[in-house]
Amino acid sequence: VMVDRVREQQTVDLQTGQPWEAVKLTAFGRDRSLFQFFLDEAHALSLEKQEATTTIYTNWGTEWRPFGSPRRRRPLHSVVLDDGIAEHISEDIAEFVGSAQWYIDRGIPYRRGYLLHGVPGCGKSSFVAAIAGEIGYDICVLNLSDAGLTDDRLSHALSAVPPQALVLLEDVDAAFVQREANDRRVGVTFSGLLNALDGVAAGEERILFMTTNHLERLDPALIRPGRVDVMHNIGPSTPSQLRRMFLKFFPAEEEHAERFVTNIGTSELSMALLQSYFMLYRDSAEQASAASAELAARLQGTKPAQQVMSELAMEFSKPST
């Protein structure tokens, strides 16, 4: 078999920046089964490579395109939420995915909406990535604040989601703080968003997640049943999260985990801040639990939590004298 590989220098793939190329296979004889064998094997290898990854799509004009390279699937247990939240959403999605005929038989639109709300850094977007990996779905990210996104483009995008992909609308409050009839600050109107979610032309076979840092800013019409079916607050750490997060970094260190939870007390920490803290003391569970008393004491002051963490990091990095 002779292989001729030609790379186009004038045109490139917009996602990877690599030139387009064509591969030409030439063989003697009239039997085409050899070519089919090559194609089948290449296809199988490509699918095998994608099985353990999550592809992120963004909207380009009237189509969804992969953004960057596929990412390794994030395990669901890697995101530590309060007790029962991850399990509830995971079970709800699993039931939805397996209930297509049930929806059809009852004339109910086959789509499901989820809203995750809470302060920044507590794991909303991370959980969406993890749940997508758990069910083997890709993620279509849509930015409602994009000035080039119109009502028609939004409706088309939500109706043409790639197979086995969920939709993520992040920080939906940033696009629509309140409903105003003449508000034209963004390309998408509020009524256009509502129609795209569950209007006559709305797509089906869709799982959609919305996230917001400010639930109180969302219009009730946006989060009514039918548009949002499941809603959860992803808030600051609880004692259960503190303990499980500690044991995630230091398995089997139950005694130090209990000491850590006691020292932190009622201090409200984001999961992002906790992760930064554990990264400082990742080599010693004893140091992580002992230093938590100092962390809790500093958090009682007037300094923002992130500034406290930055100061701790600087002190930790200083060489001992």
Phi, psi and omega per residue, in radians:
V1 nan 2.251 3.091
M2 -1.735 2.292 -3.123
V3 -1.946 2.189 3.113
D4 -2.084 2.020 -3.076
R5 -1.944 2.072 -3.100
V6 -2.051 2.176 -3.130
R7 -1.860 2.217 3.128
E8 -1.392 2.153 -3.071
Q9 -1.581 -0.294 -3.061
Q10 -1.595 -0.429 -3.083
T11 -2.077 2.383 -3.111
V12 -2.204 2.771 3.028
D13 -1.280 2.138 -3.068
L14 -1.152 -0.437 -3.127
Q15 -1.394 -0.733 -3.035
T16 -1.831 -0.308 -3.081
G17 1.378 0.062 -3.126
Q18 -1.554 2.549 3.129
P19 -1.138 2.593 3.026
W20 -1.202 2.610 3.117
E21 -2.492 2.728 3.101
A22 -2.164 2.412 3.116
V23 -2.009 2.150 -3.114
K24 -1.964 2.179 3.125
L25 -1.860 2.302 3.140
T26 -2.245 2.324 3.129
A27 -2.502 2.714 3.094
F28 -1.384 2.612 3.090
G29 1.718 3.122 -3.077
R30 -1.928 -0.005 -3.105
D31 -1.389 2.000 -3.107
R32 -1.568 -0.035 -3.080
S33 -1.088 -0.497 3.129
L34 -1.096 -0.736 3.130
F35 -1.158 -0.689 3.117
Q36 -1.105 -0.646 3.100
F37 -1.079 -0.790 3.126
F38 -1.063 -0.792 -3.103
L39 -1.141 -0.745 3.139
D40 -1.109 -0.733 -3.128
E41 -1.186 -0.705 3.110
A42 -1.109 -0.699 3.126
H43 -1.136 -0.746 3.134
A44 -1.117 -0.720 3.122
L45 -1.141 -0.656 3.120
S46 -1.139 -0.761 3.125
L47 -1.134 -0.695 3.131
E48 -1.089 -0.650 3.137
K49 -1.189 -0.553 -3.084
Q50 -1.528 -0.232 -3.040
E51 -1.036 -0.625 -3.073
A52 -1.784 0.402 -3.093
T53 -2.242 2.837 3.041
T54 -2.093 2.184 3.110
T55 -1.643 2.301 3.085
I56 -1.701 2.197 3.110
Y57 -1.892 2.519 2.963
T58 -2.165 2.774 -3.067
N59 -1.556 2.171 3.097
W60 -2.103 1.843 3.125
G61 1.110 -1.942 -3.114
T62 -1.906 0.266 -3.106
E63 -2.455 2.822 3.047
W64 -1.693 2.316 3.126
R65 -2.223 2.512 3.089
P66 -1.053 2.419 3.119
F67 -1.882 1.885 -3.113
G68 1.235 -2.905 -3.130
S69 -1.470 2.661 3.065
P70 -1.007 2.531 -3.120
R71 -1.803 2.623 3.050
R72 -1.060 2.424 3.137
R73 -1.083 2.381 3.124
R74 -1.579 2.197 3.140
P75 -1.108 2.522 -3.125
L76 -1.102 -0.617 -3.103
H77 -1.251 -0.174 -3.133
S78 -1.324 -0.275 3.096
V79 -1.837 2.032 -3.041
V80 -1.699 1.773 3.074
L81 -1.785 3.031 3.118
D82 -1.133 2.789 -3.032
D83 -0.927 2.257 2.991
G84 1.556 -0.332 -3.046
I85 -1.199 -0.913 -3.125
A86 -1.062 -0.724 -3.125
E87 -1.126 -0.725 -3.123
H88 -1.107 -0.837 -3.114
I89 -1.163 -0.730 3.139
S90 -1.068 -0.782 3.133
E91 -1.172 -0.657 -3.140
D92 -1.135 -0.757 3.131
I93 -1.155 -0.738 3.134
A94 -1.051 -0.713 3.112
E95 -1.161 -0.702 3.135
F96 -1.117 -0.812 -3.100
V97 -1.044 -0.584 -3.112
G98 -1.640 0.232 -3.031
S99 -2.112 0.451 -3.084
A100 -0.990 -0.824 -3.092
Q101 -1.151 -0.594 3.108
W102 -1.059 -0.757 3.112
Y103 -1.136 -0.756 -3.109
I104 -1.098 -0.781 -3.101
D105 -1.073 -0.507 -3.084
R106 -1.798 0.088 3.094
G107 1.172 0.506 -3.138
I108 -1.747 2.286 3.104
P109 -0.951 2.279 -3.066
Y110 -1.504 1.399 3.082
R111 -2.689 2.745 -3.066
R112 -2.447 2.349 -3.112
G113 -2.093 2.427 -3.128
Y114 -2.252 2.460 3.074
L115 -2.180 2.159 3.057
L116 -1.946 2.144 -3.107
H117 -2.248 2.745 3.140
G118 2.591 3.059 -3.076
V119 -1.160 2.738 -3.119
P120 -1.090 2.652 3.015
G121 1.438 0.191 -3.073
C122 -1.786 0.035 2.977
G123 1.909 0.298 -3.101
K124 -1.120 -0.994 -3.117
S125 -1.179 -0.636 3.121
S126 -1.091 -0.664 -3.141
F127 -1.180 -0.664 3.109
V128 -1.067 -0.745 3.102
A129 -1.092 -0.684 -3.120
A130 -1.232 -0.711 -3.128
I131 -1.204 -0.569 3.065
A132 -1.108 -0.748 3.093
G133 -1.142 -0.613 -3.119
E134 -1.105 -0.685 -3.098
I135 -1.728 0.041 3.102
G136 1.303 0.543 3.140
Y137 -1.825 2.730 2.965
D138 -1.594 3.097 -3.074
I139 -2.221 2.231 3.047
C140 -1.824 1.955 -3.088
V141 -1.677 2.235 -3.110
L142 -2.170 2.203 -3.136
N143 -1.752 1.857 -3.102
L144 -1.204 -0.321 -3.137
S145 -1.452 -0.064 3.110
D146 -1.111 2.056 -3.083
A147 -1.106 -0.402 -3.139
G148 -1.475 -0.081 -3.133
L149 -1.521 2.044 -3.140
T150 -1.797 3.015 3.103
D151 -1.028 -0.756 -3.124
D152 -1.136 -0.753 3.137
R153 -1.132 -0.690 3.125
L154 -1.117 -0.801 3.140
S155 -1.068 -0.740 3.132
H156 -1.155 -0.731 -3.111
A157 -1.077 -0.761 -3.119
L158 -1.304 -0.265 3.103
S159 -1.634 -0.177 -3.054
A160 -2.189 0.647 3.127
V161 -1.171 2.360 3.115
P162 -0.993 2.663 3.116
P163 -1.013 2.519 3.121
Q164 0.914 0.917 3.071
A165 -2.464 2.412 3.051
L166 -1.770 2.781 -3.104
V167 -1.823 2.409 3.112
L168 -2.144 2.086 3.012
L169 -1.885 1.777 -3.088
E170 -1.510 2.548 3.064
D171 0.838 0.934 -3.073
V172 -1.106 -0.402 3.127
D173 -1.190 -0.440 -3.116
A174 -1.205 -0.462 -3.128
A175 -1.512 -0.607 -3.098
F176 -2.338 1.573 3.106
V177 -1.241 -0.700 3.071
Q178 -2.723 2.779 -3.099
R179 -1.498 2.120 3.090
E180 -2.344 2.328 -3.021
A181 -1.046 -0.609 -3.056
N182 -1.885 0.349 -3.110
D183 -1.346 2.001 -3.136
R184 -2.156 0.559 -3.108
R185 -1.243 -0.400 3.104
V186 -2.231 2.862 -3.090
G187 -1.196 -0.512 -3.129
V188 -1.620 2.307 3.072
T189 -1.540 2.829 -3.135
F190 -1.122 -0.750 3.121
S191 -1.138 -0.579 3.095
G192 -1.118 -0.677 3.103
L193 -1.146 -0.783 -3.132
L194 -1.073 -0.745 3.137
N195 -1.161 -0.626 3.129
A196 -1.188 -0.543 -3.118
L197 -1.297 -0.787 -3.091
D198 -2.630 0.508 3.076
G199 -1.357 -3.047 -3.110
V200 -1.045 -0.657 -3.091
A201 -1.629 0.132 -3.096
A202 -1.154 2.492 -3.138
G203 -1.285 2.831 3.096
E204 -2.070 -3.050 -3.045
E205 0.907 0.884 -3.014
R206 -2.293 2.373 2.978
I207 -1.980 2.141 -3.069
L208 -2.204 2.275 3.054
F209 -1.947 2.378 2.966
M210 -2.092 2.505 3.060
T211 -2.183 2.627 3.096
T212 -2.686 2.551 3.026
N213 -1.586 -0.184 -3.045
H214 -2.402 1.498 -3.137
L215 -1.045 -0.619 -3.071
E216 -1.147 -0.302 -3.136
R217 -1.496 -0.190 -3.073
L218 -1.454 2.376 3.093
D219 -1.161 2.381 3.127
P220 -0.964 -0.514 -3.137
A221 -1.132 -0.481 -3.105
L222 -1.325 -0.527 -3.013
I223 -1.968 0.325 3.106
R224 -1.248 2.782 3.087
P225 -0.975 2.442 -3.063
G226 1.829 -0.603 3.017
R227 -1.757 -0.712 3.012
V228 -2.138 2.008 -3.101
D229 -1.666 -0.513 -3.124
V230 -2.355 2.273 -3.122
M231 -2.284 2.348 3.120
H232 -2.428 2.506 3.027
N233 -1.554 2.111 3.081
I234 -1.814 1.565 -2.981
G235 -1.808 -2.951 3.116
P236 -1.063 2.924 -3.015
S237 -1.116 2.458 3.000
T238 -1.781 2.924 3.088
P239 -0.947 -0.663 3.124
S240 -1.119 -0.738 3.116
Q241 -1.157 -0.706 3.115
L242 -1.007 -0.796 -3.110
R243 -1.150 -0.826 -3.102
R244 -1.186 -0.591 3.103
M245 -1.171 -0.710 3.111
F246 -1.077 -0.806 -3.103
L247 -1.243 -0.362 3.047
K248 -1.158 -0.690 3.126
F249 -1.478 -0.553 -3.089
F250 -2.274 1.374 -3.104
P251 -1.016 2.487 3.060
A252 1.244 0.066 3.125
E253 -1.601 1.084 -3.049
E254 -1.073 -0.760 -3.091
E255 -1.099 -0.799 3.127
H256 -1.176 -0.570 3.116
A257 -1.111 -0.762 3.125
E258 -1.130 -0.674 3.113
R259 -1.131 -0.705 3.130
F260 -1.086 -0.808 -3.130
V261 -1.085 -0.727 3.137
T262 -1.118 -0.742 -3.118
N263 -1.157 -0.722 -3.115
I264 -1.204 -0.630 3.081
G265 1.079 -2.232 -3.072
T266 -1.666 0.152 3.117
S267 -1.072 2.282 -3.112
E268 -1.622 1.898 -3.108
L269 -2.004 2.471 3.032
S270 -1.348 2.746 3.136
M271 -1.175 -0.530 3.098
A272 -1.138 -0.711 3.120
L273 -1.184 -0.709 3.106
L274 -1.057 -0.737 3.135
Q275 -1.086 -0.721 3.099
S276 -1.073 -0.691 3.136
Y277 -1.113 -0.820 -3.118
F278 -1.171 -0.497 3.086
M279 -1.145 -0.530 3.115
L280 -1.155 -0.677 -3.030
Y281 -2.005 0.562 -2.998
R282 -1.133 -0.299 -3.118
D283 -1.618 -0.060 -3.068
S284 -2.619 1.935 3.067
A285 -1.138 -0.596 -3.133
E286 -1.125 -0.779 3.109
Q287 -1.140 -0.697 -3.123
A288 -1.089 -0.697 3.140
S289 -1.324 -0.674 -3.111
A290 -1.184 -0.730 -3.097
A291 -1.283 -0.226 -3.099
S292 -1.157 -0.468 3.090
A293 -1.126 -0.724 3.095
E294 -1.159 -0.692 3.109
L295 -1.055 -0.825 -3.122
A296 -1.102 -0.684 -3.136
A297 -1.119 -0.742 -3.133
R298 -1.205 -0.552 -3.135
L299 -1.219 -0.293 3.104
Q300 -1.323 -0.220 3.139
G301 -1.387 -2.871 -3.065
T302 -1.651 -0.140 -3.105
K303 -1.293 2.510 3.064
P304 -1.069 2.622 -3.090
A305 -1.009 -0.675 -3.112
Q306 -1.164 -0.607 3.092
Q307 -1.174 -0.687 3.086
V308 -1.038 -0.767 -3.137
M309 -1.140 -0.678 3.132
S310 -1.113 -0.709 3.121
E311 -1.151 -0.712 3.099
L312 -1.088 -0.712 -3.135
A313 -1.114 -0.710 3.126
M314 -1.147 -0.736 3.131
E315 -1.157 -0.663 -3.121
F316 -1.169 -0.576 -3.079
S317 -1.420 -0.216 -3.141
K318 -1.228 2.368 3.114
P319 -1.178 2.449 3.130
S320 -1.270 2.549 -3.115
T321 -1.831 nan nan
